[in-house]
């Protein structure tokens, strides 16, 4: 059964998200010119990597499936 909460982030994306999170945190720690709030940007990629699920991917896949199921762009009969 396919649900919305199934993993939608593959292994390579998990590794990439963790590396992005580490890079964001390292930029705050090792560079005095970067504001401290910049570290908050690391929360999203790290958390989505940990749980291997991205809510933006989940919504996008539902929207795409909706439009594909309704034959978006299909022209019906012309009204007279």
Buried (B, 14 or more C-beta within 10 A) or exposed (E): EEEEEEEBBEEEBBEBBBEBBEEBBEBBEEEEEBEEEEBEBBEBBBEBBEEBBBEEEBEEEEEEEEEEEEEEEEEEEEEE
